[in-house]
Amino acid sequence: MAKEALIIVDMSNDFVADDGSLTAGKAAQEIVPYIIEKANEFLNGDQIVVVAMDAHQENDPHFDLWSVHNVIGTKGQQLYGDLAVWFKENESNPNVIMQPKTNYNAFFKTDLAEKLRALNVEKVHVVGVCTDICDFLTVAGADAEGFKTAIHQKGVATFTDLGDTFIQHMKTCFFTEVI
């Protein structure tokens, strides 16, 4: 039977907390309840929830472009607030997957597509940060891997004013369902 997966992108302290090194701040904090609600709905419906999280080494060349963030093992890389509590309560559920990533796209150089195919996932829903960077590129990666895609407007945020533009790009370029 075909399944769907919710991919929670980069909801770490560095991207969400007020003092995060690359934070989307209040906009990201405000989407946390929606993300938890959707994650619970997916699990209650025997669907899949993926927590896709940047996982960088201290000397990552990525930091030539961006401030240092999500360094493996730091407080900044940990899930933010109530999402950390949610994950701790659900991490033993076989339908919950923690997926480290070193690139914007959660599918790039990871085995996420294979994991989802093994679980009969046909469609992925994306929430998290940042709408115009990692969310957009994760949707692009999902599309390239042959998955149907959906983006949840109430579940994404960014630190730029380009969020709505990139949601429209997802809809136009990848036939992404906008929820």
Secondary structure, DSSP 8 states (H G I E B T S, - for coil): --EEEEEEE--BHHHHSTT-TT--HHHHHHTHHHHHHHHHHHHHTT-EEEEEEE-B-TT-GGGGTS-S--BTTSGGGSB-HHHHHHHHHHTTSTTEEEEEESSSSTTTTSSHHHHHHHTTEEEEEEEEE-IIIIIHHHHHHHHHTT-EEEEEEEEEE-SSS-HHHHHHHHHHHH--EE-
